[in-house]
Amino acid sequence: MSRTSIKTNKELKINEVVKVKAPIVEALKNSVEYPSYQFHIPGHTKGRAIFSDFKKLIGEKALNVDTTDEFDNLGTLHPATGPIGEAQELAAQAFGASKTFFLLNGSTAGNMAIGMACTKAGQKVIINRNCHRSALTGLMISGAEPIWICPNRIEDWSIWGNLDAQVIEKHLQENNNVGLVWITNPTYEGVVSDIKSISKVCKKYGVPLVVDEAHGCLWNFNKHLPETALKLGADAVLHSLHKTGGSMSQSSMLHIAKESLINADAVEKALKMLHTTSPSLMLLASLDAARANLQSRSGQALLERTIENAKYLRKRLDKIEGLHQLKADFGYKTDVTKIFIKMDGLSGKRLESILEIDFNIEVESASDIGVLLLCNLGNKRSDFAYLADCLEKISKSEYKDIYYLEKRKHMPMLEPIIRMSLREAYYAEKEVIAKENAIGRISAELVAECPPGISILLPGELITEAHLPYLNDYKTLEVVK
Ligand SMILES: Cc1ncc(COP(=O)(O)O)c(C=O)c1O
């Protein structure tokens, strides 16, 4: 397929009978239909040499398409050529970017590449305290220093909320060596900041803005969802397509905006260094397929239904006594498909375990306060009805909770006291000591549990008593000697 044969979104909409293209999927189909004699990796050779129970479990077809780039006219990832290059171009068009990179190892790889390519030692980076740990890995690689900004707190829910443009502007005014503003939007629980104002501020100071929109990859595909940062002036945006977009686990995208201060070539070089040299075609095809699906009429209808289902669930939840859901409030919006709930008398962790043990329902995550429910493209209306029925039953039952006695916390809500640079502390001489003896010492490790991958402790941060409720599962900590 030539470059000129790629259709724009508009063309696809005008001629709706045109099948949305998915070049990697097509190329893989072709390679399965016309197999070659294989004398190359992967050595299981289309599943012929693999543990039979595993083969039965995942099926012969999956093993047939488990291949890597360069072979069977599938193209290459670095540089992006052939069907892989075409698929990335189609993704860039679909998301409104100038360039899109497919990511293996998730948005984690994208964040690390941003750190490597867009920041350097001696520079400052304005970054939110509730960023994903992979952004910190990026900064540890480059040696740039974070200026931590704390979002507003939503105290009733014990979560971080939105970021204020004024706070970012204040730091830009006070520091003349800021290389990047790097923020997370939405938060894990779906709180949405005013990215338009933030990007305006960044443009005023000529500093690039990267938005980790890992949890917002559907936004460009439905008007009832928040606006993507790619349309609001960000220079680069990350999307974990595997989280909510319908691709396979680990597959994500990094988009460079149309008018970007970020050097796409530098990002590509970093990705080449960070990525595996044997990219899974199955994962790459799943990104291609997820994008095609979201652009297709059936995918659009599915997303529309998902939003209706989310609204239905929210309505049902509103009627349950003692149950509360996080909603948009002054200063911030929310994503309708992410529903953070809490129930009077039960901690989030207790509610999670009741749902799991008594009702066979698994939720996205739970904190000491609440439970996060994701309304997915794949959920049916009957799933939502069942969930609402179960929550109703729980609210009317006599479930008890002693969890609060444990004094455990799960959503890191700490403002760091920095004593040493990230990188210096990470590479410093260290020792492992009992947690009880660690108060007053400087952390040498990054402690961040997943989900949500938000740091409890950063290398270089002073360990205080406030950290202890988050560290119940740790007996020892690594500290600077
Ligand atoms: C805000 C944010 N950024 C990045 C990541 C990393 O994404 P991935 O799992 O795709 O590597 C996560 C994962 O939870 C996240 O929450």
The ligand as a Tripos MOL2 file, in Angstrom:
@<TRIPOS>MOLECULE
LIG
   16    16     1     0     0
SMALL
NO_CHARGES

@<TRIPOS>ATOM
      1 C1         -0.6740    7.9040   34.2540 C.3       1 LIG1
      2 C2          0.0330    6.6790   33.7920 C.ar      1 LIG1
      3 N1          1.0530    6.7990   32.9260 N.ar      1 LIG1
      4 C3          1.7230    5.7280   32.4590 C.ar      1 LIG1
      5 C4          1.3900    4.4670   32.8810 C.ar      1 LIG1
      6 C5          2.1570    3.3020   32.3680 C.3       1 LIG1
      7 O1          1.3820    2.7060   31.4220 O.3       1 LIG1
      8 P1          1.6380    1.2530   30.8340 P.3       1 LIG1
      9 O2          0.9880    0.2970   31.7630 O.co2     1 LIG1
     10 O3          0.9590    1.3470   29.4970 O.co2     1 LIG1
     11 O4          3.0920    1.0540   30.7300 O.co2     1 LIG1
     12 C6          0.3390    4.2820   33.7790 C.ar      1 LIG1
     13 C7         -0.0270    2.9360   34.2460 C.2       1 LIG1
     14 O5         -0.7880    2.7020   35.0970 O.2       1 LIG1
     15 C8         -0.3500    5.4170   34.2610 C.ar      1 LIG1
     16 O6         -1.3310    5.2990   35.1490 O.3       1 LIG1
@<TRIPOS>BOND
     1     1     2 1
     2     2     3 ar
     3     2    15 ar
     4     3     4 ar
     5     4     5 ar
     6     5     6 1
     7     5    12 ar
     8     6     7 1
     9     7     8 1
    10     8     9 2
    11     8    10 1
    12     8    11 1
    13    12    13 1
    14    12    15 ar
    15    13    14 2
    16    15    16 1
@<TRIPOS>SUBSTRUCTURE
     1 LIG1         1 GROUP 0 **** ****
